[in-house]
C-alpha cells in the first residue's frame, strides 16, 4: 500500500535524522542516539533486551527519559528496563494466552459460536449465516470493527454495541462493510473485548484477575491490566506514554497513576463515580482493556518472551503445544485477492493473536530469517513496543519506546513497514545476535 501524504511529509522530516542515528551507531551508540532528550522530533526513551536461543543476554540497554506526575508536579526521570507503561496491543497476545488456558482445560472450543459464549447474538448483519468464532476474533477475521462509541464504558453492556436499537449500536458501525465479510483480515480492538467477555462467562472471574492468575502470576510479574494488582512500589516507577506538544513531551495516558489498589476504567458520562468494584463479570469485556491495557516493563516483556520461546528455567504459561497452535497462521495476505488490510505490508500473516512474519517486503524487519519470528507490536498514545521470539532457534527481542513524534504512527522506515526508530532497534539487535554489538 502506498503511504499517504501525511506519512510522506513526516518521513521527509524523520528519515534524515534516522540516517544520522544509524551513522552514530557504527560505534555501538545507535540506541543512545535514538533517545535524544534535547530533540522532541526524536524518541523520548527506549529500552531493549535481546537474548540468544539459550536465553543469554546479547543486548540490554535503556536510554532517554520517562515522565510521571508526582505530588502534582510533572517530573522527568530516566527511562529504565524496569519502567512500567501501558504496553498497548502486546496485551492482546497475553490476553489470548490466558484464554488458551480454558481451551487446554476443555472448557472452551475456539470453533464455538462466539455470540453464544459471550451471551448475545453476534452475526454480521450482511452475512447472518456466517458463524463468528473465538478463533476468528483472535485472528481479526471476524468482520468486526471499532465502532464510533468505542470503547463501551463501565456500567453499559457490550451487547448494546451489537444489538439493533442498543445505545451503542451506532447504526451498525461495529461491523465491516458488506464487501469485507468474516474471513477478511482487518485489525480491530473490539475482538478482544468479546474474547475477554467470553473468558469471564466461562471462568466466572473478572478478566483482570483471570489474566493475572493464569499468565502473570506464574511468571512472578507485578504487572496488571489497567494497573490491577500492581503494587505501589512498581507504580512509582511508571512513565506516561508521551507525544511532543509545542516542543515539549506531554503525557497522553498515565500522566498520573493512582495509588494501589485503584484500577483505571472508562466510566460513562452519566455515572462518573463508578469503579471497578461496581463491575459484574460477563457484562462488558472492554472494562479492563484486554486490547491494550496491560502495564508492564521491558523486563516483564522479556520474561514473557522467554516463556513463549520455551527457555529453560522460565515457566510456561501454557503448554508448548498450545504456543505452537497460537503460532499457526489463520490468515495470510493474498495481494491478488485481496483478503485483508496488511497495513502497508506490516501485517501479512496472523495466528491466534500472534503476528507471524512472512519475510516478504514490508515485514522482513528482522533480517533474512524474518519468517521464523513471531510476536506482537504495541502502538498507542506515542508509545511503541514489541515482543518477538524466533520459533526455530529461540532468540527473543523485546523493547519499549516511551514517546514518539506526533506524526509517527503509520510511518514506515527505510527498509520495511516498521517505524524508522523501530528499525534502529531491530538493527541493534541483529548486530548483537551476530556478535557485532
C-alpha positions as CSV (number, residue, x, y, z in Angstrom):
1,X,0.0,0.0,0.0
2,X,1.2,3.5,-0.8
3,X,1.9,5.9,2.1
4,X,-0.4,8.8,2.5
5,X,0.6,12.4,2.2
6,X,1.0,12.9,5.9
7,X,3.3,9.9,6.1
8,X,5.4,11.3,3.3
9,X,5.8,14.7,5.0
10,X,6.7,13.0,8.3
11,X,9.2,10.8,6.6
12,X,10.9,13.7,5.0
13,X,11.4,15.2,8.4
14,X,12.4,12.0,10.3
15,X,14.3,9.8,7.9
16,X,17.3,12.1,7.5
17,X,17.6,12.2,11.3
18,X,17.3,8.4,11.5
19,X,20.1,8.1,8.9
20,X,22.2,10.2,11.3
21,X,21.3,7.9,14.2
22,X,22.4,4.9,12.1
23,X,25.8,6.6,11.4
24,X,26.1,7.3,15.1
25,X,25.5,3.6,15.7
26,X,28.6,2.5,13.8
27,X,30.4,2.7,17.1
28,X,27.6,1.0,19.1
29,X,25.8,4.1,20.1
30,X,22.7,3.9,17.9
31,X,20.2,3.3,20.8
32,X,21.7,6.1,22.9
33,X,21.5,8.4,19.9
34,X,17.9,7.4,19.2
35,X,16.7,8.9,22.5
36,X,18.0,12.5,22.5
37,X,16.2,14.5,25.3
38,X,17.1,17.8,23.6
39,X,15.1,16.9,20.5
40,X,11.3,16.3,20.6
41,X,11.4,15.1,17.0
42,X,13.3,12.0,18.1
43,X,12.0,9.5,20.7
44,X,11.7,10.2,24.4
45,X,13.1,7.0,25.8
46,X,14.0,3.5,24.6
47,X,14.7,0.1,26.4
48,X,15.7,-3.1,24.7
49,X,16.5,-6.7,25.7
50,X,17.6,-9.3,23.2
51,X,18.7,-12.9,24.0
52,X,20.2,-15.8,22.1
53,X,18.4,-19.1,21.8
54,X,19.9,-20.3,25.1
55,X,18.4,-17.4,26.9
56,X,21.7,-15.5,27.3
57,X,21.5,-11.7,27.1
58,X,23.2,-10.3,24.0
59,X,21.8,-6.7,24.2
60,X,20.4,-4.9,27.2
61,X,20.2,-1.1,27.1
62,X,17.9,1.7,28.2
63,X,18.3,5.4,27.3
64,X,16.3,8.6,27.4
65,X,13.5,9.5,29.8
66,X,10.0,8.9,31.0
67,X,7.5,11.3,32.7
68,X,5.1,11.0,35.6
69,X,3.1,13.4,37.8
70,X,4.2,13.0,41.4
71,X,2.7,15.2,44.1
72,X,1.0,17.4,41.5
73,X,4.3,18.1,39.6
74,X,5.2,16.6,36.3
75,X,8.6,15.0,36.7
76,X,11.1,13.7,34.2
77,X,13.2,10.7,35.2
78,X,15.5,8.2,33.4
79,X,13.7,5.5,31.4
80,X,14.9,2.1,32.5
81,X,14.2,-1.5,31.8
82,X,12.1,-1.6,35.0
83,X,9.8,1.4,34.0
84,X,6.2,0.1,33.6
85,X,4.0,1.6,31.0
86,X,0.8,0.9,29.1
87,X,2.2,-1.5,26.6
88,X,-0.7,-1.3,24.1
89,X,-1.5,-4.2,21.8
90,X,1.0,-6.7,23.1
91,X,-1.7,-7.1,25.7
92,X,-3.8,-9.0,23.0
93,X,-1.1,-11.7,22.9
94,X,-1.1,-12.1,26.7
95,X,-4.9,-12.0,26.8
96,X,-5.2,-14.7,24.3
97,X,-2.7,-16.8,26.2
98,X,-5.0,-16.5,29.2
99,X,-7.9,-17.6,27.2
100,X,-6.0,-20.6,25.9
101,X,-5.8,-22.0,29.5
102,X,-9.6,-22.5,29.2
103,X,-9.1,-24.3,25.9
104,X,-6.4,-26.5,27.4
105,X,-8.9,-27.4,30.3
106,X,-11.6,-28.4,27.8
107,X,-13.9,-25.6,29.0
108,X,-13.9,-23.7,25.7
109,X,-13.6,-24.5,22.0
110,X,-12.2,-21.9,19.5
111,X,-14.8,-23.2,17.0
112,X,-17.8,-22.5,19.1
113,X,-20.3,-19.7,18.4
114,X,-18.7,-16.6,20.0
115,X,-22.1,-14.9,20.5
116,X,-23.4,-17.9,22.4
117,X,-20.3,-17.8,24.6
118,X,-20.5,-14.0,25.1
119,X,-24.2,-14.0,26.0
120,X,-25.7,-12.2,23.0
121,X,-26.3,-12.8,19.3
122,X,-23.2,-12.0,17.2
123,X,-23.7,-12.1,13.5
124,X,-22.6,-9.7,10.8
125,X,-25.9,-8.1,9.5
126,X,-24.9,-8.6,5.9
127,X,-23.7,-12.1,6.5
128,X,-26.0,-13.6,9.1
129,X,-25.4,-17.2,8.1
130,X,-21.6,-17.0,8.9
131,X,-20.9,-18.1,12.5
132,X,-18.3,-15.9,14.2
133,X,-16.0,-18.0,16.4
134,X,-13.3,-17.2,19.0
135,X,-10.6,-18.2,16.5
136,X,-12.0,-15.5,14.1
137,X,-12.0,-12.9,16.9
138,X,-8.4,-13.8,17.9
139,X,-7.2,-13.6,14.3
140,X,-9.0,-10.4,13.4
141,X,-11.1,-12.1,10.7
142,X,-14.4,-11.8,12.5
143,X,-15.9,-8.9,10.4
144,X,-16.0,-6.6,13.4
145,X,-14.7,-3.1,13.6
146,X,-14.2,-0.5,16.3
147,X,-17.5,1.5,16.4
148,X,-17.9,5.2,16.9
149,X,-18.7,4.8,20.6
150,X,-15.6,2.7,21.3
151,X,-15.0,1.7,24.0
152,X,-18.2,0.7,25.6
153,X,-17.8,2.1,29.2
154,X,-18.2,0.6,32.6
155,X,-21.9,0.3,33.6
156,X,-23.0,-0.4,30.0
157,X,-23.3,-3.8,28.4
158,X,-21.1,-4.9,25.5
159,X,-24.2,-6.5,23.9
160,X,-25.5,-2.9,23.3
161,X,-22.9,-2.5,20.5
162,X,-24.2,-5.5,18.5
163,X,-27.9,-5.4,19.1
164,X,-30.0,-3.3,16.8
165,X,-31.6,-0.5,18.9
166,X,-28.9,-0.7,21.6
167,X,-27.5,2.6,22.8
168,X,-24.0,1.7,21.3
169,X,-25.2,0.1,18.1
170,X,-24.0,3.1,16.2
171,X,-26.1,2.2,13.1
172,X,-24.1,-1.0,12.7
173,X,-20.8,0.8,12.9
174,X,-19.2,-2.1,14.8
175,X,-19.4,-4.3,11.6
176,X,-17.3,-4.2,8.5
177,X,-18.7,-3.2,5.1
178,X,-20.6,-6.0,3.3
179,X,-17.7,-6.3,0.9
180,X,-15.4,-7.4,3.8
181,X,-17.2,-10.4,5.3
182,X,-16.0,-12.6,8.1
183,X,-12.8,-14.1,6.9
184,X,-11.4,-10.8,5.7
185,X,-8.5,-9.6,7.9
186,X,-8.9,-6.2,9.5
187,X,-7.2,-5.4,12.8
188,X,-9.8,-4.3,15.4
189,X,-9.6,-3.9,19.2
190,X,-13.2,-4.9,19.7
191,X,-12.4,-8.5,19.0
192,X,-10.6,-8.8,22.3
193,X,-13.4,-7.2,24.3
194,X,-15.6,-10.0,23.1
195,X,-12.9,-12.6,23.9
196,X,-12.5,-11.1,27.4
197,X,-16.2,-11.3,28.0
198,X,-16.2,-15.0,26.9
199,X,-13.4,-15.7,29.3
200,X,-15.4,-14.1,32.2
201,X,-18.5,-16.0,31.4
202,X,-16.7,-19.3,31.2
203,X,-14.3,-18.8,34.1
204,X,-16.7,-16.8,36.4
205,X,-13.8,-14.3,37.1
206,X,-13.2,-10.7,36.3
207,X,-10.9,-10.6,33.3
208,X,-8.1,-8.6,35.1
209,X,-8.0,-11.2,37.9
210,X,-8.3,-14.1,35.4
211,X,-5.4,-12.9,33.3
212,X,-3.2,-12.2,36.3
213,X,-3.8,-15.6,37.8
214,X,-3.2,-17.6,34.6
215,X,-0.4,-15.7,32.9
216,X,1.3,-13.1,35.1
217,X,1.5,-14.8,38.5
218,X,3.1,-18.0,37.1
219,X,5.9,-15.8,35.8
220,X,6.2,-13.8,39.0
221,X,5.3,-10.5,37.3
222,X,4.0,-7.4,39.2
223,X,2.0,-6.4,36.1
224,X,-1.7,-6.0,35.5
225,X,-4.4,-4.7,33.3
226,X,-5.2,-1.1,33.9
227,X,-2.9,-1.2,37.0
228,X,-5.0,-4.0,38.5
229,X,-2.9,-5.9,41.1
230,X,0.2,-3.7,40.5
231,X,1.8,-2.6,43.9
232,X,2.7,0.9,44.8
233,X,6.4,0.3,44.5
234,X,6.0,-0.6,40.8
235,X,3.5,2.2,40.1
236,X,6.1,4.7,41.5
237,X,8.5,3.7,38.6
238,X,5.9,4.3,35.9
239,X,6.1,6.5,32.9
240,X,3.3,8.1,30.8
241,X,3.2,7.4,27.1
242,X,4.0,10.8,25.6
243,X,3.9,12.8,22.4
244,X,5.6,16.2,21.7
245,X,3.3,19.2,22.0
246,X,4.8,22.6,21.1
247,X,8.3,21.1,21.6
248,X,7.6,19.5,25.0
249,X,6.9,15.8,25.7
250,X,3.3,15.7,27.1
251,X,1.6,12.7,28.7
252,X,-1.1,11.1,26.7
253,X,-2.1,8.4,29.1
254,X,-1.0,7.6,32.7
255,X,0.3,11.1,33.3
256,X,-0.6,10.4,36.9
257,X,-1.0,6.9,38.4
258,X,-3.3,6.5,41.3
259,X,-2.1,4.5,44.4
260,X,-3.0,0.8,44.8
261,X,-5.5,-0.7,44.6
262,X,-7.0,1.7,42.2
263,X,-7.8,0.4,38.7
264,X,-8.2,2.7,35.7
265,X,-11.6,2.2,34.0
266,X,-13.6,4.2,31.4
267,X,-16.8,5.4,33.0
268,X,-20.0,6.8,31.4
269,X,-20.8,10.5,31.5
270,X,-24.0,9.8,33.5
271,X,-22.1,7.8,36.2
272,X,-18.6,9.1,36.6
273,X,-18.2,7.7,40.1
274,X,-18.3,4.1,39.1
275,X,-15.2,2.0,39.9
276,X,-14.0,-1.5,39.0
277,X,-15.7,-2.8,42.2
278,X,-19.1,-2.0,40.5
279,X,-18.4,-4.3,37.6
280,X,-20.3,-7.5,37.1
281,X,-18.2,-10.1,35.3
282,X,-19.6,-11.1,31.9
283,X,-21.3,-7.8,31.1
284,X,-18.7,-5.8,29.3
285,X,-15.3,-7.2,28.1
286,X,-14.0,-3.7,27.4
287,X,-13.8,-2.6,31.1
288,X,-10.2,-3.9,31.8
289,X,-8.8,-3.0,28.4
290,X,-7.8,-6.5,27.1
291,X,-6.9,-4.9,23.8
292,X,-4.1,-2.8,25.2
293,X,-4.2,-2.0,28.9
294,X,-1.5,-4.2,30.3
295,X,1.0,-2.2,32.4
296,X,4.4,-3.8,32.2
297,X,8.1,-3.0,31.8
298,X,10.7,-4.1,29.3
299,X,12.0,-6.7,31.8
300,X,8.4,-8.0,32.2
301,X,8.1,-8.3,28.4
302,X,11.5,-10.1,28.3
303,X,10.2,-12.7,30.7
304,X,7.0,-13.1,28.7
305,X,9.1,-13.6,25.5
306,X,11.3,-16.2,27.2
307,X,8.2,-18.1,28.2
308,X,6.8,-18.1,24.6
309,X,10.2,-19.1,23.3
310,X,10.4,-22.0,25.8
311,X,13.7,-21.0,27.5
312,X,14.9,-23.3,30.2
313,X,14.1,-22.1,33.8
314,X,11.2,-19.9,32.7
315,X,7.7,-21.3,33.5
316,X,5.4,-21.8,30.6
317,X,2.0,-20.1,30.9
318,X,0.5,-22.7,28.6
319,X,1.8,-26.0,27.2
320,X,4.4,-25.9,24.4
321,X,1.8,-27.4,22.0
322,X,-0.5,-24.5,22.8
323,X,2.1,-21.9,21.9
324,X,2.7,-23.7,18.6
325,X,-1.0,-23.7,17.9
326,X,-1.1,-20.0,18.5
327,X,1.7,-19.5,16.0
328,X,-0.1,-21.3,13.2
329,X,-1.3,-18.7,10.6
330,X,-5.1,-18.5,10.4
331,X,-4.8,-15.7,7.8
332,X,-2.1,-14.8,5.3
333,X,-2.3,-11.8,3.0
334,X,-3.1,-12.6,-0.6
335,X,-2.4,-9.4,-2.6
336,X,-4.2,-10.9,-5.6
337,X,-7.5,-11.4,-3.7
338,X,-7.2,-9.1,-1.7
339,X,-8.3,-10.8,1.5
340,X,-7.4,-8.2,4.2
341,X,-5.7,-5.0,5.1
342,X,-2.0,-5.7,5.6
343,X,-1.2,-2.2,7.0
344,X,1.4,-1.2,4.4
345,X,2.8,-4.7,4.4
346,X,3.5,-4.7,8.2
347,X,0.8,-7.3,9.0
348,X,0.9,-10.1,6.4
349,X,0.1,-13.2,8.5
350,X,-1.7,-13.7,11.8
351,X,-2.5,-16.6,14.1
352,X,-4.2,-16.7,17.5
353,X,-3.2,-13.2,18.4
354,X,0.3,-13.9,17.1
355,X,1.8,-11.8,14.4
356,X,3.8,-14.2,12.3
357,X,6.3,-12.6,9.9
358,X,6.5,-13.8,6.3
359,X,9.8,-12.4,5.3
360,X,8.2,-10.6,2.3
361,X,8.6,-7.0,1.5
362,X,7.2,-4.9,4.4
363,X,7.7,-7.3,7.3
364,X,11.2,-8.6,6.8
365,X,12.5,-6.2,9.5
366,X,14.3,-9.0,11.5
367,X,16.7,-10.0,8.8
368,X,17.0,-12.9,6.3
369,X,15.2,-15.3,8.7
370,X,12.3,-12.9,9.5
371,X,9.8,-15.6,8.5
372,X,10.9,-17.6,11.6
373,X,9.9,-14.8,14.0
374,X,6.5,-14.4,15.8
375,X,5.2,-11.9,18.3
376,X,3.3,-8.7,18.5
377,X,3.6,-4.9,18.2
378,X,2.1,-2.3,20.6
379,X,1.4,1.2,19.3
380,X,-0.7,3.8,21.2
381,X,-0.5,7.3,22.7
382,X,3.1,7.8,21.4
383,X,4.4,4.5,22.9
384,X,5.7,1.8,20.6
385,X,6.6,-1.6,21.9
386,X,7.4,-5.1,20.6
387,X,7.7,-8.6,21.9
388,X,9.1,-11.2,19.4
389,X,10.6,-14.7,19.5
390,X,12.2,-16.9,16.9
391,X,10.1,-20.1,16.7
392,X,13.1,-22.1,15.2
393,X,16.0,-21.1,17.4
394,X,14.5,-19.5,20.5
395,X,16.0,-16.0,20.2
396,X,13.9,-13.2,21.8
397,X,13.7,-9.5,21.4
398,X,11.6,-7.1,23.5
399,X,11.6,-3.3,23.5
400,X,9.6,-0.2,24.5
401,X,9.8,3.4,23.3
402,X,8.2,5.9,25.8
403,X,7.4,8.6,23.3
404,X,7.5,9.1,19.5
405,X,6.9,12.1,17.2
406,X,3.3,13.0,16.7
407,X,3.2,12.0,13.1
408,X,5.0,8.8,13.8
409,X,2.1,6.3,13.7
410,X,1.8,4.7,10.3
411,X,5.2,5.9,9.2
412,X,7.4,3.3,7.5
413,X,11.2,3.0,7.8
414,X,13.8,2.8,5.1
415,X,13.7,-1.0,4.6
416,X,10.3,-2.2,6.0
417,X,6.9,-1.1,7.1
418,X,8.1,-0.9,10.7
419,X,8.7,2.6,12.1
420,X,12.1,4.2,11.5
421,X,13.1,4.2,15.2
422,X,12.0,0.5,15.4
423,X,14.3,-0.3,12.6
424,X,17.2,1.2,14.7
425,X,16.2,-1.2,17.5
426,X,16.0,-4.1,15.1
427,X,19.4,-3.3,13.6
428,X,21.0,-3.1,17.0
429,X,19.5,-6.5,18.0
430,X,20.6,-8.1,14.7
431,X,24.1,-6.8,15.2
432,X,24.1,-8.2,18.8
433,X,22.8,-11.6,17.6
434,X,25.6,-11.7,15.1
435,X,28.2,-10.8,17.7
436,X,28.8,-7.3,16.4
437,X,27.0,-5.4,19.1
